[in-house]
Amino acid sequence: METCVYINGKMYHEREQAKVSVFDHGYLYGDGVFEGIRVYNGLIFKCREHIDRLYESAKTIYLDIQMSREEMTQAMIDTVRASGLHDAYIRLIVSRGVGDLGLDYRHCKKPTVVIIVDKITLYPPERYEKGLKVITTATRRNKPDSLNCQIKSCNYLNNILAKIEVIRAGADEGIMLNNSGYVTEATADNIFVIKNKTLITPPSYFGILVGITRQAVLDIAPDEGLHVETAGILVHDIYNADECFLTGSAAELIPVVECDGRAVGNGQVGPVFKALLKRFRQKTKDDGVQVFTD
């Protein structure tokens, strides 16, 4: 059971050995795309959806990955097998590749493909039982007409600046607004609120990344008797929601019990969240690609 890193077809089991060039445009400019993917009991969860989103992001930034989706999937399977980890986190990165110190993408002849398989714990278990305390950040989400938020790019400075605010404020997470004051997402996760048995999440055109886990929740919510809406959310709506929670591949579903010092609902983890988390975790057992066949 160990970390394993794939770089352009080669496997490395020591972090110190896994290296890329300082002339790689992923390092120089954040020029690349990535996915964060979970492995549950040897199952790469929502594998096809993550691969599809990776290739869509790459196409939008004019990055030719030079591997088919099937080849990329197999490379992930091989890396997970080499790690021996049945429960893991995959960070799949494709950068523009090695070039010169200029911006001309044509000098990058071949993209760099990196697959990291390791363990991850984003939040301690008690946070799923007691909930998160969040703040709204002064840092606004990127404008979709400047940098398309559907691109899961390696340039995460916008989110990092918001995360710095969160850390300095002593909070657990931060909610980012768009330039019109509407809620978009957290620094690394999508957001949902529940009000009167209606589950609401911001629409993509407000400036969010359409998360894989977000979609999984939208799919299972009707089974819990919830009406689902994608609609504008104001901070006021978080303050006055019955429940609120975040979603992401690493975090799964995690509840929010306080926002800007105001209790959300009764300040406790709510029953709807608990039911959705239970149903989501059942889904992780059979929706993906199996790595280990024995």
N, C-alpha and C positions, 0 to 999 in steps of 0.2 A: 504494500500500500504506500504509494509515494507520488510526488509531483512528477508529471511528465510534460515535456514541451516539444512540440513539433515545429520545426522551422524549415520551410521549403523542402520537405521530404525526409528530413533527418530528425531523429528522436534524441532528446537529452533528458537525463534523470537528475542532473545537478543544476540548480538555478544559475550558478556561476558560469556554467558552460553554455547556457542558452543566451546567445548574443546576436544582435543585428548591427549593421553598420551605422555610424554616426551620420553618414551621408544619405541614409534612408529618409525619404520625404515624410514618412510617418513621424519620425523624430524631429526633423527640422521644421515641419509646418503643421503637424497634426493632420496630414493628408492621407486619409484612409477611412475605413469603416470597420465596425466590429459588432459582435453579438455576445450577449451573456446568456448561457444555456445551463439548465440543471440536468443532472443525472440522478434518477431515483431508482435504487435497487437494480442498477444495470440498464435502465431505460433512459435514453436521451429524450427528455420530455419536449413535445412539440417540435421535433427535429425539423420536419419539412417546413413548418412555418418560419422558424428562425433562418433556415437556409434561404428561403424565398426572400425574406426581408433583407438579408445580407446582399443578395444579388440585385435587388431593387435599389438599395442604397448605392451600391457600386455603379450601377447603370446611370443613376442620376448625376454622379460626380465624374462620369466618363472614365471609369476605372475598369479595365478589362482584366478580370481575375485570372483568366487563362487556365482555369480548371472547371470542369463541368460540375453541376450540382451533385451528381452521383459520386464523382471523385472527391469532392469536398466532404460529403457525408462519410465516405469510407475512410478518409483521413482522420475524421473525428472519432469514428469507431475504433480505428487502430490505435489512436492516442489514448483513448479511455482504457482499452484493453492493456496497453503497455503500462499504464499507471497502476492497474489492479484495483482501482477504486470503484466500488459499486454505487456509492453516493458521493457526488462530486459537483464541482462547478467548472464549466468550460468557458474560457474566454477565447473567442475566435476573432482574429484580427487580420485584415488584409490592407496593407499600406501600398502607396504608389510604388515603393521600392527605391533602390539606390539610384541617386542622380547626382547633379551638381548643386552648387549653392544658389542657383536661380530657381525661378518659379516654373520654368518651362517643363511641363509634364513629359514631353517627348524625350527628354534625357533620361527618364526612368524606363529602362528597357523591360524590366520584369517586376511584377508586384512581389512583395514579401508576404508570405502566408504564415501566420503564427497561430498555433492552437495550444493553449495552456489548459491542463487538467489538474485541478488541485481541490482541496477542501475549502469550504467557505462557511462562515457564520456571520451574517450581516448584523443580526440583532440577537441578544441573549434571549433564552426561552421565556424569561419573565416578562419581556416586553409584549409577547403575544397574549399574556394573561392580564397584564395591567395596562397596556396601551402606551402610545407615544404622546409626548407633549411637543407640539410643533409651533412654529412662528411663521408669519408671512415675511418674506424677504424684500429688501429694497431693490435687490438685483432683479430685473425683469427678464422674462423669457425672451430668447431670440425672436425677432419678428420673422414670420414665415416668408415674407417677401424679400428678406435679406439673406437668411440662411434657413432653408427648408427644414423644419423640425422633423419631417419624416425620414431624413437622412440620419442614421445612427452613426455619426462621424466620430473620429478619434479626437476632434477638437472639442473638448468638454469644458473650456474655460468659463463659459457662462454658468454652468452648473457648479463648478468649483468655487467661483466667487460667492454664489449663494450658500454653498456648504460652509464656507469660511464664516459667513454671518451666523449660521446656525451654531457652529462650534463656539464662537466667541460669545454668543448669547446663552450658552449652556443648555440649549434645547436638543431634542432628539432628531428633528427633521425640520425642513423649511418648505413652505408653499410658495411657488413662484407665480406671479401674475403676468398677464400680457400688458401691452401699452395702453389698453383700454380699461384696465383694472379688473379684468375677469381672471378667475383661477385657471391655471393651465395644468400644472402637475407639481410634484415635489422635486427635490434636486436630483433624484434618481428613480422615481416611481410615479405611476399614474395615481389619480385620486378619485374616490367615489364618496358621495354622501347619500344617506338614506333618510327620506322624509315621508311619513304616512304610507309606508310600504311601497314607495317608489324609489328605485335605484337610479341615481343621476351621475353622469360623468361628462366632462367637457368634450365637445366635438373636436375632431382633428384639426379643423381650420382655425381654431383658436390658438394654435401653436403648441401642439403636444406631439410626442412620439406615440404612435398607436401601438401600445404594448401587447405582447403575446399573452401575458397573464391577464391583462385588461380584457382582451377578447374572450378568454376562457371564462372569466367571471360573467361577462355579458351573456355567454351561452348557457351557463348553469343557473343564472338568476331566476328565470321564469319557473324553474322546477321548485323554487322556494316560494312561489306565489308572489313574486315581485314584478311590478310594472317597471320597465326599463326605459330610460330617456337619455339621449345625448343632448345636453342643453347647457347654456351658460350658467356658471356658478360664480357668485360673488362671495367674498369673505364672510359677509353677513349670513350667507346660506350655510357655511360651515359652522359658524357660531350657533346657529339655531337648528341644526340637523338633529335627527334622532340618533344617528350613528354616522361615523366617518371612518374610512380606512384607505390604505394605500396598497398598490399592487406592483409587483415586479418579479422578474425571474429569480433574483437572489432573495428578495424579501418574502416572496409568495404573497400572502395577504396579511397585513398587519394593521391593527386598529389604532385610531387616533382618539384620545379621550380629552385632549385640551388643545386649544388654539389661541395663541396670543393671550394666555392667562385666563381664558374663558372655558368653562367645562363644555364639552360637546355631549349633548344629551344629559344623562345623569352623571357623567364623568366616569362611567364604568364601561367595560367591554360589553357590547350589546349582543342580544340573542341572534339577530340576523347575521351579523359578522361571523359568529361561531358556527352557524349552520352553513354559511357559504364556504368557510375555511374547511370544514369537514368534507363537504362535497367536492371541493377543489382537490384536496389531498387524495380522495378516492380516484379522481380523474388522473392523477399522476402515475397510477399503477398500470395504465393500459393505453395511453395516448402518446406514442412516440416510436422510437427505433430501439430494439433490444440489442445490447452489445454482447453480452455473455450468453452463449447458447447451451452451456452445460449446467 
